[in-house]
Amino acid sequence: MNISRIKRDILPTKQAGVKTFAVNDIAFRLVLIPFFGIAIPLLSGMVPYAAFNLWQVKLSYLFTIGIALIVYEGNRLLLFTLRSYFDWFEKPMRKILALLLVVPFYTLPVSILLLVSWYLVFRQPVDWEMIKVNALAILVCVLFVVHVYETVFLVKEAESEKLARANEEKVRAKAELEALKSQIDPHFMFNSLNTLSHFIEHNPGKAKEFNDHLAEVYRYLLQNKQRELIPLDEEIQFVRNYFELLTIRYEQAIQLDIDFPQYDPADYLLPPISIQLLIENAVKHNDFSDEKPLRIAINFNKEELQITNQYRPKQFVRNSSRIGLQNLDERYRITVGKPIHWFVSKDLFWVSLPLIKW
């Protein structure tokens, strides 16, 4: 009995508000119906070989196959009808009760009636004990077949529910990721426009230079907004361009060191605009000057990117939108499947970003 074949041919549908499945079980029925139609009377000894000639034996088994067909197809119709009203996950007890009531109350009367008709057609004295044995055997076989069908349906429903939950989780994660991405641009542009406004007022020459670099940086943001992951070498180039904006404003008061010994950044992926956000936070939350410059280091270590900066928190910091590390951590959990890690000591702020090798 090829149960996997039935599972393979089941297709999910919707009927009467309850999940059900359309079945292509023709091969299954073509095997079982003749098998039960011959095996049950053969094992019970219902057909009297001594009293029948060869043609009568053949016609007798053809008749019992017909009985098996009627019983099988009737129960199959009832089974699929019940599936439209009862769900294993939502109403398991009602489903079991319905099966226990409907299947025997259809199978036994129909089987007895058809078995009696067999005796009448072949002009044999009705053997009620034989009819009882065969009717009970038919009921057992029907319950077995119903169990097979329901087991397959239950497994398939569980798989369908699991797939539905996975799809829902994927859609939710995608929506969350898009929401997080949409927060990046306003956050970045708000700080950049504040800086540009400052230069326009105090140093128009630097304002033009800053605006040119800002255009290049923002072009990168637009080109990679829809990408979940980006090669590390592209992100590093973007960071260098972004750092040019910082040096225009802060000159020697901020310094950047990038070190990738023996590693090719093009072999690794990470969410876009990850490093820039950490540099932006370091500048925003720490005190620095030409005499005490802020040093930011980017190092590669065992498929992780480590970004460190001196920790000299400002005494007074303007209200933050609190996107920062929380935004980055959530994006990492969704796209990479791993969180970021950070550590604060007396004089050092350290962040570790997992990378994906491709």
C-alpha contacts under 8 A as a table, 3 or more apart, distances in Angstrom:
res1	aa1	res2	aa2	distance
1	M	28	F	7.62
2	N	5	R	5.40
2	N	6	I	7.03
2	N	28	F	7.54
3	I	6	I	5.26
3	I	7	K	6.43
3	I	148	V	7.47
3	I	152	V	7.42
4	S	7	K	4.94
4	S	8	R	6.06
5	R	8	R	5.10
5	R	9	D	6.40
6	I	9	D	5.23
6	I	10	I	6.42
6	I	23	V	7.39
6	I	24	N	7.17
6	I	25	D	5.95
6	I	28	F	7.46
6	I	152	V	7.44
7	K	10	I	5.41
7	K	152	V	5.96
7	K	153	F	7.77
7	K	156	K	7.16
9	D	23	V	6.06
9	D	24	N	5.36
9	D	25	D	7.15
10	I	21	F	5.96
10	I	22	A	5.74
10	I	23	V	4.80
10	I	24	N	6.56
10	I	156	K	7.98
11	L	21	F	5.32
11	L	22	A	5.32
11	L	23	V	6.69
12	P	19	K	7.36
12	P	20	T	6.17
12	P	21	F	4.48
12	P	22	A	6.53
12	P	160	S	7.96
13	T	19	K	6.35
13	T	20	T	5.54
13	T	21	F	5.21
13	T	22	A	6.65
14	K	17	G	6.44
14	K	18	V	6.15
14	K	19	K	4.96
14	K	20	T	5.84
14	K	21	F	7.63
15	Q	18	V	5.64
15	Q	19	K	6.40
15	Q	20	T	6.54
15	Q	84	S	5.89
16	A	84	S	5.72
16	A	85	Y	7.05
17	G	84	S	7.60
18	V	83	R	7.51
18	V	84	S	5.73
18	V	85	Y	6.58
18	V	86	F	7.25
18	V	87	D	6.62
19	K	84	S	7.50
19	K	87	D	7.46
19	K	157	E	7.95
20	T	83	R	6.30
20	T	84	S	6.75
21	F	153	F	7.50
25	D	28	F	5.15
25	D	29	R	6.30
26	I	29	R	5.19
26	I	30	L	6.09
27	A	30	L	5.06
27	A	31	V	6.37
28	F	31	V	5.46
28	F	32	L	6.25
29	R	32	L	5.15
29	R	33	I	5.69
30	L	33	I	5.96
30	L	34	P	6.87
31	V	34	P	6.11
31	V	35	F	6.20
32	L	35	F	4.92
32	L	36	F	6.00
33	I	36	F	5.43
33	I	37	G	5.98
33	I	65	I	6.62
33	I	68	A	5.67
33	I	69	L	5.82
33	I	72	Y	7.07
34	P	37	G	4.89
34	P	38	I	6.10
34	P	65	I	5.46
34	P	68	A	7.35
35	F	38	I	5.46
35	F	39	A	5.78
36	F	39	A	5.07
36	F	40	I	5.72
36	F	65	I	7.35
36	F	68	A	6.43
36	F	141	C	7.82
37	G	40	I	6.26
37	G	41	P	7.17
37	G	61	Y	6.96
37	G	62	L	7.91
37	G	64	T	5.02
37	G	65	I	3.92
37	G	66	G	7.25
37	G	67	I	6.93
37	G	68	A	5.07
37	G	69	L	7.85
38	I	41	P	5.98
38	I	42	L	5.98
38	I	61	Y	6.00
38	I	64	T	6.80
38	I	65	I	6.46
39	A	42	L	5.06
39	A	43	L	5.91
40	I	43	L	5.38
40	I	44	S	6.12
40	I	134	N	6.73
40	I	137	A	6.92
40	I	138	I	7.43
41	P	44	S	5.08
41	P	45	G	5.78
41	P	46	M	5.07
41	P	47	V	6.53
41	P	61	Y	7.98
41	P	64	T	7.49
41	P	134	N	7.05
42	L	45	G	5.26
42	L	46	M	6.68
42	L	47	V	6.99
43	L	46	M	8.00
44	S	130	M	7.52
44	S	133	V	7.44
44	S	134	N	6.94
45	G	48	P	7.04
46	M	130	M	6.73
47	V	57	V	7.15
47	V	60	S	7.17
48	P	51	A	5.54
48	P	52	F	6.26
49	Y	52	F	5.21
49	Y	53	N	7.32
49	Y	57	V	6.95
50	A	53	N	7.88
52	F	55	W	7.83
52	F	56	Q	5.47
52	F	57	V	6.03
53	N	56	Q	5.29
53	N	57	V	6.30
54	L	57	V	5.16
54	L	58	K	6.30
55	W	58	K	5.02
55	W	59	L	6.05
56	Q	59	L	5.06
56	Q	60	S	5.82
57	V	60	S	4.96
57	V	61	Y	6.31
58	K	61	Y	5.36
58	K	62	L	6.17
59	L	62	L	4.88
59	L	63	F	6.09
60	S	63	F	5.10
60	S	64	T	6.38
60	S	118	W	7.85
60	S	122	F	7.83
61	Y	64	T	4.96
61	Y	65	I	6.06
62	L	65	I	5.08
62	L	66	G	6.31
63	F	66	G	4.95
63	F	67	I	6.40
63	F	118	W	7.26
64	T	67	I	4.83
64	T	68	A	6.25
64	T	118	W	7.89
65	I	68	A	4.96
65	I	69	L	6.13
66	G	69	L	4.90
66	G	70	I	6.27
67	I	70	I	5.26
67	I	71	V	6.16
67	I	111	S	7.24
67	I	114	L	6.41
67	I	115	L	7.82
68	A	71	V	5.19
68	A	72	Y	5.80
69	L	72	Y	5.18
69	L	73	E	5.90
70	I	73	E	5.40
70	I	74	G	5.88
71	V	74	G	5.27
71	V	75	N	6.17
71	V	107	T	6.34
71	V	110	V	7.12
71	V	111	S	6.99
72	Y	75	N	5.34
72	Y	76	R	6.04
72	Y	142	V	7.16
73	E	76	R	4.91
73	E	77	L	6.14
74	G	77	L	5.22
74	G	78	L	6.31
75	N	78	L	4.97
75	N	79	L	5.94
75	N	103	V	6.58
75	N	106	Y	7.50
75	N	107	T	7.41
75	N	142	V	7.69
76	R	79	L	5.00
76	R	80	F	6.32
77	L	80	F	5.39
77	L	81	T	6.10
78	L	81	T	5.01
78	L	82	L	6.10
78	L	102	V	7.75
78	L	103	V	7.83
79	L	82	L	5.28
79	L	83	R	6.42
79	L	99	L	7.83
79	L	146	V	7.57
80	F	83	R	5.03
80	F	84	S	6.82
81	T	84	S	5.46
81	T	85	Y	7.36
82	L	85	Y	5.42
82	L	86	F	6.11
82	L	95	K	7.86
82	L	98	A	7.70
83	R	86	F	5.34
83	R	87	D	6.61
84	S	87	D	7.93
86	F	90	E	7.79
86	F	91	K	6.07
86	F	92	P	7.71
86	F	94	R	6.98
86	F	95	K	5.51
87	D	90	E	5.37
87	D	91	K	5.32
87	D	92	P	6.56
87	D	95	K	6.79
88	W	91	K	5.55
88	W	92	P	4.44
88	W	95	K	6.50
88	W	154	L	7.19
89	F	92	P	5.98
91	K	94	R	5.45
91	K	95	K	6.18
92	P	95	K	5.07
92	P	96	I	6.28
93	M	96	I	5.15
93	M	97	L	6.09
94	R	97	L	5.07
94	R	98	A	5.96
95	K	98	A	5.14
95	K	99	L	6.24
96	I	99	L	5.20
96	I	100	L	6.19
97	L	100	L	5.15
97	L	101	L	6.18
98	A	101	L	5.23
98	A	102	V	5.90
99	L	102	V	5.32
99	L	103	V	5.65
100	L	103	V	5.98
100	L	104	P	6.62
101	L	104	P	6.20
101	L	105	F	6.21
102	V	105	F	5.28
102	V	106	Y	6.12
103	V	106	Y	5.39
103	V	107	T	5.88
103	V	142	V	7.99
103	V	143	L	7.74
104	P	107	T	4.99
104	P	108	L	5.69
104	P	139	L	6.76
105	F	108	L	6.02
105	F	109	P	6.68
106	Y	109	P	6.04
106	Y	110	V	6.20
107	T	110	V	5.46
107	T	111	S	5.81
107	T	138	I	7.69
107	T	139	L	6.26
107	T	142	V	7.85
108	L	111	S	5.13
108	L	112	I	6.04
108	L	135	A	6.09
108	L	136	L	7.56
108	L	139	L	6.79
109	P	112	I	5.25
109	P	113	L	6.07
110	V	113	L	5.16
110	V	114	L	6.12
111	S	114	L	5.24
111	S	115	L	6.00
111	S	135	A	5.71
111	S	138	I	7.44
112	I	115	L	5.09
112	I	116	V	6.09
112	I	131	I	6.47
112	I	132	K	7.67
112	I	135	A	6.15
113	L	116	V	5.25
113	L	117	S	6.26
114	L	117	S	4.96
114	L	118	W	6.29
115	L	118	W	5.01
115	L	119	Y	6.68
115	L	131	I	6.34
116	V	119	Y	5.25
116	V	120	L	6.39
116	V	126	V	6.62
116	V	131	I	7.42
117	S	120	L	4.92
117	S	121	V	5.96
118	W	121	V	5.17
118	W	122	F	6.17
119	Y	122	F	5.38
119	Y	123	R	5.77
119	Y	124	Q	4.88
119	Y	125	P	6.46
119	Y	126	V	5.73
120	L	123	R	4.92
120	L	124	Q	6.27
120	L	125	P	7.75
120	L	126	V	7.62
121	V	124	Q	7.88
127	D	130	M	5.34
127	D	131	I	6.26
128	W	131	I	4.87
128	W	132	K	6.05
129	E	132	K	5.06
129	E	133	V	6.33
130	M	133	V	5.14
130	M	134	N	6.16
131	I	134	N	5.20
131	I	135	A	5.89
132	K	135	A	5.17
132	K	136	L	6.18
133	V	136	L	5.35
133	V	137	A	6.18
134	N	137	A	4.93
134	N	138	I	6.04
135	A	138	I	5.06
135	A	139	L	6.23
136	L	139	L	4.99
136	L	140	V	6.23
137	A	140	V	5.15
137	A	141	C	6.26
138	I	141	C	5.13
138	I	142	V	6.10
139	L	142	V	5.02
139	L	143	L	6.13
140	V	143	L	5.16
140	V	144	F	6.22
141	C	144	F	5.02
141	C	145	V	6.26
142	V	145	V	5.11
142	V	146	V	6.07
143	L	146	V	5.02
143	L	147	H	6.03
144	F	147	H	5.05
144	F	148	V	6.33
145	V	148	V	5.04
145	V	149	Y	6.29
146	V	149	Y	5.14
146	V	150	E	6.04
147	H	150	E	5.15
147	H	151	T	5.92
148	V	151	T	5.18
148	V	152	V	6.23
149	Y	152	V	5.23
149	Y	153	F	6.14
150	E	153	F	4.93
150	E	154	L	5.88
151	T	154	L	5.06
151	T	155	V	6.14
152	V	155	V	5.23
152	V	156	K	6.10
153	F	156	K	5.03
153	F	157	E	5.94
154	L	157	E	5.05
154	L	158	A	6.13
155	V	158	A	5.12
155	V	159	E	6.23
156	K	159	E	4.99
156	K	160	S	6.01
157	E	160	S	4.89
157	E	161	E	6.02
158	A	161	E	5.09
158	A	162	K	6.09
159	E	162	K	5.05
159	E	163	L	6.09
160	S	163	L	5.07
160	S	164	A	6.02
161	E	164	A	4.97
161	E	165	R	6.11
162	K	165	R	5.14
162	K	166	A	6.14
163	L	166	A	4.97
163	L	167	N	6.10
164	A	167	N	5.09
164	A	168	E	6.09
165	R	168	E	4.98
165	R	169	E	6.06
166	A	169	E	5.04
166	A	170	K	6.10
167	N	170	K	4.95
167	N	171	V	6.12
168	E	171	V	5.10
168	E	172	R	6.04
169	E	172	R	4.98
169	E	173	A	5.98
170	K	173	A	5.10
170	K	174	K	6.06
171	V	174	K	5.07
171	V	175	A	6.11
172	R	175	A	5.08
172	R	176	E	6.12
173	A	176	E	5.02
173	A	177	L	6.01
173	A	334	I	6.24
174	K	177	L	5.01
174	K	178	E	6.15
175	A	178	E	5.14
175	A	179	A	6.17
176	E	179	A	5.01
176	E	180	L	6.15
177	L	180	L	5.03
177	L	181	K	6.07
177	L	331	R	6.18
177	L	334	I	6.96
178	E	181	K	4.99
178	E	182	S	6.09
179	A	182	S	5.13
179	A	183	Q	6.60
180	L	183	Q	5.24
180	L	184	I	6.92
180	L	327	N	6.35
180	L	330	E	7.98
180	L	331	R	6.93
181	K	184	I	5.37
181	K	185	D	7.53
181	K	225	K	7.11
182	S	185	D	6.28
182	S	186	P	7.53
183	Q	186	P	5.91
183	Q	187	H	6.31
183	Q	323	I	7.60
184	I	187	H	5.29
184	I	188	F	6.10
185	D	188	F	5.17
185	D	189	M	5.86
185	D	221	L	7.61
186	P	189	M	5.10
186	P	190	F	5.78
187	H	190	F	5.33
187	H	191	N	6.66
188	F	191	N	5.56
188	F	192	S	6.23
189	M	192	S	4.94
189	M	193	L	5.81
190	F	193	L	5.39
190	F	194	N	6.27
191	N	194	N	5.17
191	N	195	T	6.38
192	S	195	T	5.09
192	S	196	L	6.15
192	S	214	L	7.73
193	L	196	L	4.88
193	L	197	S	5.94
194	N	197	S	5.10
194	N	198	H	6.29
195	T	198	H	5.06
195	T	199	F	6.41
195	T	249	R	7.88
196	L	199	F	5.11
196	L	200	I	6.13
196	L	207	A	5.88
196	L	210	F	6.94
196	L	211	N	7.10
197	S	200	I	5.16
197	S	201	E	6.35
197	S	207	A	7.98
198	H	201	E	5.33
198	H	202	H	6.16
198	H	203	N	7.85
199	F	202	H	5.04
199	F	203	N	4.74
199	F	204	P	5.87
199	F	206	K	6.25
199	F	207	A	4.84
200	I	203	N	5.71
200	I	204	P	4.71
200	I	206	K	7.89
200	I	207	A	5.31
201	E	204	P	6.81
203	N	206	K	5.56
203	N	207	A	6.28
204	P	207	A	4.77
204	P	208	K	6.51
205	G	208	K	5.53
205	G	209	E	6.70
206	K	209	E	5.04
206	K	210	F	5.86
206	K	248	I	7.01
207	A	210	F	5.05
207	A	211	N	5.98
208	K	211	N	5.01
208	K	212	D	6.30
209	E	212	D	5.24
209	E	213	H	6.49
209	E	248	I	7.93
210	F	213	H	5.28
210	F	214	L	5.99
210	F	245	L	5.96
210	F	248	I	6.75
211	N	214	L	4.90
211	N	215	A	6.19
212	D	215	A	5.25
212	D	216	E	6.66
213	H	216	E	5.15
213	H	217	V	6.28
213	H	241	N	7.11
213	H	242	Y	7.64
213	H	244	E	7.27
213	H	245	L	6.34
214	L	217	V	5.06
214	L	218	Y	5.98
214	L	242	Y	7.76
214	L	245	L	7.02
215	A	218	Y	5.16
215	A	219	R	6.06
216	E	219	R	5.15
216	E	220	Y	6.60
216	E	241	N	7.67
217	V	220	Y	5.25
217	V	221	L	6.57
217	V	238	F	6.83
217	V	241	N	6.54
217	V	242	Y	6.20
218	Y	221	L	4.87
218	Y	222	L	6.27
219	R	222	L	5.16
219	R	223	Q	6.17
220	Y	223	Q	5.14
220	Y	224	N	6.17
220	Y	238	F	7.17
221	L	224	N	5.42
221	L	225	K	5.70
221	L	273	I	7.80
222	L	225	K	5.32
223	Q	226	Q	7.66
224	N	227	R	5.28
224	N	230	I	7.97
224	N	272	P	7.07
225	K	272	P	7.92
227	R	230	I	6.89
227	R	271	P	7.97
227	R	272	P	7.45
228	E	271	P	5.73
228	E	272	P	7.06
228	E	335	T	6.42
229	L	269	L	5.90
229	L	270	L	5.15
229	L	271	P	4.44
229	L	272	P	6.08
229	L	335	T	7.47
230	I	234	E	7.06
230	I	235	E	7.02
230	I	269	L	5.26
230	I	270	L	5.61
230	I	271	P	6.02
230	I	272	P	5.74
231	P	234	E	5.56
231	P	235	E	6.60
231	P	265	P	7.20
231	P	266	A	5.53
231	P	267	D	7.10
231	P	268	Y	5.70
231	P	269	L	4.49
231	P	270	L	6.63
232	L	235	E	5.02
232	L	236	I	6.10
232	L	265	P	5.07
232	L	266	A	5.70
232	L	267	D	7.47
232	L	268	Y	5.53
232	L	269	L	5.35
232	L	270	L	6.39
233	D	236	I	5.06
233	D	237	Q	6.29
233	D	264	D	7.97
233	D	265	P	4.79
233	D	266	A	5.03
234	E	237	Q	5.16
234	E	238	F	6.28
234	E	266	A	7.75
235	E	238	F	5.01
235	E	239	V	6.18
235	E	272	P	6.56
235	E	273	I	6.97
235	E	275	I	7.69
236	I	239	V	4.92
236	I	240	R	6.27
237	Q	240	R	5.11
237	Q	241	N	6.39
238	F	241	N	5.10
238	F	242	Y	6.08
239	V	242	Y	4.92
239	V	243	F	5.96
239	V	275	I	6.98
239	V	276	Q	5.89
240	R	243	F	5.02
240	R	244	E	6.44
241	N	244	E	5.19
241	N	245	L	7.09
242	Y	245	L	5.37
242	Y	246	L	6.93
242	Y	276	Q	7.30
243	F	246	L	4.96
243	F	247	T	6.26
243	F	256	L	7.84
244	E	247	T	5.14
244	E	248	I	6.25
245	L	248	I	5.28
245	L	249	R	6.72
246	L	249	R	5.29
246	L	250	Y	5.87
246	L	251	E	7.35
246	L	254	I	7.56
247	T	250	Y	5.01
247	T	251	E	4.33
247	T	252	Q	6.93
247	T	253	A	7.96
247	T	254	I	6.82
248	I	251	E	5.64
250	Y	253	A	5.38
250	Y	254	I	6.32
251	E	254	I	6.69
252	Q	255	Q	6.80
252	Q	290	D	5.71
252	Q	293	P	6.85
253	A	288	F	6.31
253	A	289	S	4.79
253	A	290	D	4.25
253	A	291	E	7.36
253	A	292	K	6.95
253	A	293	P	4.25
253	A	294	L	6.21
254	I	288	F	7.50
254	I	289	S	7.77
254	I	290	D	7.88
254	I	293	P	5.18
254	I	294	L	4.70
254	I	295	R	6.05
254	I	296	I	7.80
255	Q	293	P	6.90
255	Q	294	L	6.13
255	Q	295	R	4.85
255	Q	296	I	6.15
256	L	295	R	6.03
256	L	296	I	4.93
256	L	297	A	5.86
256	L	298	I	7.84
257	D	295	R	7.68
257	D	296	I	6.29
257	D	297	A	4.69
257	D	298	I	6.17
258	I	297	A	5.97
258	I	298	I	4.77
258	I	299	N	6.21
259	D	297	A	7.83
259	D	298	I	6.22
259	D	299	N	5.08
259	D	300	F	6.89
260	F	263	Y	5.66
260	F	264	D	7.48
260	F	265	P	7.62
260	F	299	N	6.18
260	F	300	F	5.58
261	P	300	F	7.78
263	Y	300	F	7.88
264	D	267	D	5.80
264	D	268	Y	7.90
265	P	268	Y	5.74
266	A	269	L	7.77
267	D	357	K	5.87
267	D	358	W	5.78
268	Y	355	L	6.09
268	Y	356	I	5.38
268	Y	357	K	4.49
268	Y	358	W	5.95
269	L	355	L	5.74
269	L	356	I	4.97
269	L	357	K	6.33
269	L	358	W	7.19
270	L	274	S	7.63
270	L	336	V	7.64
270	L	354	P	7.58
270	L	355	L	5.56
270	L	356	I	6.49
271	P	274	S	6.08
271	P	331	R	7.42
271	P	332	Y	6.98
271	P	335	T	7.24
271	P	336	V	7.92
273	I	276	Q	5.34
273	I	277	L	6.32
274	S	277	L	5.47
274	S	278	L	6.81
274	S	328	L	6.63
275	I	278	L	5.23
275	I	279	I	6.35
275	I	307	I	7.81
276	Q	279	I	5.11
276	Q	280	E	6.04
277	L	280	E	5.02
277	L	281	N	6.19
277	L	324	G	6.64
277	L	328	L	8.00
278	L	281	N	5.08
278	L	282	A	6.18
278	L	307	I	7.74
278	L	324	G	7.49
278	L	325	L	7.64
279	I	282	A	5.05
279	I	283	V	6.30
279	I	296	I	7.47
280	E	283	V	5.24
280	E	284	K	6.11
281	N	284	K	4.96
281	N	285	H	6.02
281	N	324	G	6.87
282	A	285	H	5.56
282	A	286	N	5.97
282	A	309	N	6.87
283	V	286	N	5.81
283	V	287	D	7.91
283	V	294	L	7.83
284	K	317	V	7.96
285	H	312	R	7.98
285	H	313	P	5.62
285	H	314	K	5.82
285	H	317	V	6.81
286	N	294	L	7.89
286	N	311	Y	6.50
286	N	312	R	4.96
286	N	313	P	4.35
286	N	314	K	5.10
287	D	294	L	7.74
287	D	312	R	5.54
287	D	313	P	6.01
287	D	314	K	5.17
288	F	291	E	7.89
288	F	292	K	5.46
288	F	293	P	5.17
288	F	294	L	5.41
288	F	312	R	7.74
289	S	292	K	4.91
289	S	293	P	5.13
289	S	294	L	7.45
290	D	293	P	5.36
294	L	309	N	7.02
294	L	310	Q	6.34
295	R	309	N	5.67
295	R	310	Q	6.27
296	I	307	I	7.11
296	I	308	T	5.72
296	I	309	N	4.49
296	I	310	Q	7.23
297	A	306	Q	7.90
297	A	307	I	5.66
297	A	308	T	5.29
297	A	309	N	6.42
298	I	305	L	6.97
298	I	306	Q	5.74
298	I	307	I	4.65
298	I	308	T	6.74
299	N	305	L	5.90
299	N	306	Q	5.15
299	N	307	I	6.52
300	F	303	E	6.84
300	F	304	E	5.96
300	F	305	L	4.83
300	F	306	Q	6.20
301	N	304	E	5.28
301	N	305	L	6.29
301	N	306	Q	7.10
303	E	354	P	6.58
303	E	355	L	5.54
303	E	356	I	7.40
303	E	357	K	7.57
304	E	352	S	6.34
304	E	353	L	5.55
304	E	354	P	4.59
304	E	355	L	5.44
305	L	352	S	5.61
305	L	353	L	4.94
305	L	354	P	6.36
305	L	355	L	6.94
306	Q	350	W	7.03
306	Q	351	V	5.74
306	Q	352	S	4.59
306	Q	353	L	6.37
307	I	350	W	5.91
307	I	351	V	5.25
307	I	352	S	6.47
308	T	348	L	6.89
308	T	349	F	5.59
308	T	350	W	4.45
308	T	351	V	6.34
309	N	348	L	5.93
309	N	349	F	5.42
309	N	350	W	6.75
310	Q	347	D	5.69
310	Q	348	L	4.69
310	Q	349	F	6.16
311	Y	344	V	7.72
311	Y	345	S	7.65
311	Y	346	K	7.03
311	Y	347	D	4.61
311	Y	348	L	4.61
311	Y	349	F	5.44
312	R	347	D	6.66
314	K	317	V	6.26
320	S	323	I	7.90
321	S	324	G	7.99
322	R	325	L	7.87
322	R	326	Q	7.27
323	I	326	Q	5.79
323	I	327	N	5.04
323	I	328	L	7.92
324	G	327	N	5.48
324	G	328	L	6.42
325	L	328	L	5.01
325	L	329	D	5.90
326	Q	329	D	5.12
326	Q	330	E	6.16
327	N	330	E	5.32
327	N	331	R	6.22
328	L	331	R	5.16
328	L	332	Y	6.16
328	L	340	I	7.79
329	D	332	Y	5.12
329	D	333	R	6.25
329	D	339	P	5.59
329	D	340	I	5.52
330	E	333	R	5.12
330	E	334	I	6.33
330	E	339	P	7.48
331	R	334	I	5.24
331	R	335	T	6.05
331	R	336	V	7.91
332	Y	335	T	5.32
332	Y	336	V	5.13
332	Y	337	G	6.36
332	Y	338	K	5.99
332	Y	339	P	5.76
332	Y	340	I	6.87
333	R	336	V	5.74
333	R	337	G	4.44
333	R	338	K	4.88
333	R	339	P	5.25
334	I	337	G	5.59
334	I	338	K	7.91
336	V	354	P	7.92
336	V	355	L	8.00
336	V	356	I	7.44
338	K	354	P	7.15
339	P	354	P	7.79
340	I	351	V	7.26
340	I	352	S	5.87
340	I	353	L	5.28
340	I	354	P	6.71
341	H	351	V	5.69
341	H	352	S	5.17
341	H	353	L	7.02
342	W	349	F	7.43
342	W	350	W	5.43
342	W	351	V	4.17
342	W	352	S	6.16
343	F	349	F	5.96
343	F	350	W	5.12
343	F	351	V	6.47
344	V	347	D	7.81
344	V	348	L	5.98
344	V	349	F	4.68
344	V	350	W	6.36
345	S	348	L	5.18
345	S	349	F	6.43
